[in-house]
Amino acid sequence: MNKTKFQNGYLIRFNLIERIQHIILFVALIMLLLTGLSLSYYDSWFGRFMIDIEGGLESRGNLHYFFAFVLMALGVFHAFYVTFSDKGQSEIAHMKYTKKDFRNMLISFRYNFGMGKATPYYGRYNLSQKFQYWGVIFGSVIMITTGIILLLKVWKIAMLFPKWLWDITNLVHSFEGMMIFLVLFLWHIYDVHLSPGVFPMSRVWLTGKISEEELKKEHPEEYDEINKDKSGEWKIDGNI
């Protein structure tokens, strides 16, 4: 049972280490996207404009390699964090898909389209948040793997592999980068910052704190677990 308490109406949802990981992740992905797009569209006005901002082709390449290394280092750190730390193990356990996630998705669909009055009973993470998390994980793995293969071409080792491998790898690398932008960035940014009730921005990613009201509304199952004592009776803190 979660024994975490609210303090002044707020709960620490994400600790400092998790918030730093999040900031490093989105900075690295944004820089990889910008430096990657400028190369993919180098013969367009947009590509030439971005390459000029990035200091030229060589500087663009160095920036791309640097943030690729940052992403790989972050991936290794995150793997150790969710494997060996108590908080990380708890977080990854909540990221597992369950039948309840899909049941809540159906309830949410019916509610949003006026087909039912019941609202979903979300836990710490809903299905959308889990999809975004695993999307970043698997998307990053694909980006890193294909990026390493393409790096062999830069190192003049292309003759060891057939041309079709480079063509497919380049296509997958570019496509995955665009997917991360379209699906994860736009979806995630709207979901946590621009959607009604949150606009103009959720501050959870900065402070790590979520209000009691927001937790009760967005994650009712987690809220109920926090306010339940050892005997199984509901415990309401009069100071909340």
N, C-alpha and C positions, 0 to 999 in steps of 0.2 A: 504494500500500500504506500502511496505517495504521502509523505508527512510534511511536504512543503507548505509553508504558511504565506498568506498574503501580508504585505507590509504597506500600510498607508494606501490600501486599495490596489496594490500592484503585486505581480508575481514575476520573479526572475525566470524567464522562459529559456533564454539562451545565455550561456556564460561568456566571458571575455574571449576565451580561446575560440569558441564557435563563431563569434561575431567577427573576429579577425580573419578566420578562414573564409567566411562569406565575402568579406571585402576584398581579400586577395583574389578569390575566385572570380568575382565579376570584373575586377580591373584587368586580370590576365585574359579573360575571355573577350572583353571589349577590345583590348589592344591586339589580340590575335585576329579578331574579326576585321578590324580596320586595316591592319598591315597585310592581311590575306586578301581582302577585297581589292586593295590598291594594286596588287600584283595580278589578280585575276582579270581586272579591267584596266590594265596599264595603257591600252591603246585608246581609251576613252578620256573625255575631259575630266571625269570624276577620278579615274585612276591617276592621271597625270597630276591633278590637283593634290590628291592625297600623298603621292610620292614626294612632291615638293614639300609638303608640310612635314613629312617624315624624314626629310633631309637627304633625299635621293635614294636610288635603288639599293646601294650598299648599306646605308643606314637603316632602310626599311627592313632589309634582311636580318640585320643584327638585332633590331627590335623584335622581330618575329621569333628569332631563335631564343632571345632572352626570356620572353614571356612564355614560350613553349617550355623552357626549363623550369620557370616558376610554376607552371601548371603541373608538370611532372613531380616536382618537389612537394607541392601541396597535396597531390594525390597520394604520395607515399606517406606523408604526415597524417593525412586523414585516415588512411588504412590502419595505421598504428593507433590512432586516436579511438576509432570505433572498435578496435580489437582489444586494446589493453586498458583503457580507462573506463571507470564505472559509468561516468556520464555518457561517454561515447557508446558503450554497450547498450545503455538504456535507450539512447536515441535511435540506434539502428534497429533495435527490437520493435520500436514503434513504427518503423518504416516498412515493416513486412505487410504484404497484402493479405487481407482476410475476406471472408465471405461478407462480413458486415460492411466492408467498404463498398461493395457493389450493391448491397441492399440499400445503403444510404444514398448511393448515386441514383437509384431508381426513385427513392422517396423524394430526393431533391428535384429530379426531373418532373415528377408529378406535381410537386408544390409550385415550382416556377411557372408551370403552364396551367395552373389553376385546376388541376385534376385531383387534388387532394389537399387536406388541411394539415397533415402531419409534416413536421420538419425533421430533417436528418439529425441523428444523434452521434455527432462526430466526436472522436477521441482526440488525442494529441495532434494527429495529422489526418486530413481528409484524403480522398483518393487523388484529387488534383495535385495536392502538395507532394504526395508520394510519387506520382508520375513525374513531376518536375525534378525531384531529387534523383530518381533512378535514371531519368533522361540525361541529366548532367553527368552522372557517373559513367554510363555506357557511351554517351556521346564523347566524353573526354577520352575514354579508352580508345575509341575508334580514331579520334583526331590524333592522339599521340602515336598510335601504331602506324597509321598511314603517313604521318609526318616523318617518323623515323625512316620509313621506306623511301620517301621522297628525298630525304637528306642524303641517302646513299647515292642518289643521282647527282646531287650537288658535289659530292666527294669523288665523282668520276668513277663510280663502281657500277654504272648502269649496264656495262657489257656482261655482267654476271647474271642478269635477268632479262627475260623477253620484253619487248616493247609494250605488249598488251598489258603487262603487269603495271608499268608506269602509268599508262593511260587510265586504267581502271582505278588505280590508287589515287591519282590526281583528281579524278571525277568524284570518288567517294569522299576525299578530304574536303574538297570545295563544297560538295552537297551537304555534308555533315555540319560544316561551319555555318551555312545558310540556315539549316534546320534549327541549330541552337539559337540563332538570332530570331527566327520567325516564331518558333514554337515556345522556346523557353524564355527568351528575353521579353518579347511582346506579351506573351501570355502571363508570365510571372509578374512583370511590372504592372500590368493591368490588375491582376489578381490581388496583389498585396499593396498597391499604391493608388491606383486610379479608379478602382471600382467604387460604386456608391457605398457610403458609410466609412470609407477609408480615405478617400481623396482629401487633401493633395498627397499625403504620404503617411505610411505607417512608420512609426519610430522604433518599432521592435528591433529592427536590424542594427540600430545605433545604440539603444539603451539596453536591449535584451529584456525589457520589461513589457508585460501585457497587463492591461487593466482587468479588474474583476468582471466588469460589465462585458468587455470584449470577449474574455475567455468563456464566460457563461453563454454568450450568444453564439460564438464561432466553434467552441469546443466543449459542449455541454457535458459529455461523458468525462472528460478530464476534470472539469470543474467539480462534478459530483464526487469523483474519486478523491479529490483534494479535501473536500468537506465531509468526508466520511471517517468516523473514528474507528478504533480497533474492534469495537463490539459490533460494528455493522450498522450503527445508528448514525443518522445524519447529524453532523456537527456544524452549526452556524456560528461563526465568530462574531460577537457583538461589536467588535472594533472595525469590521469590514464596512 
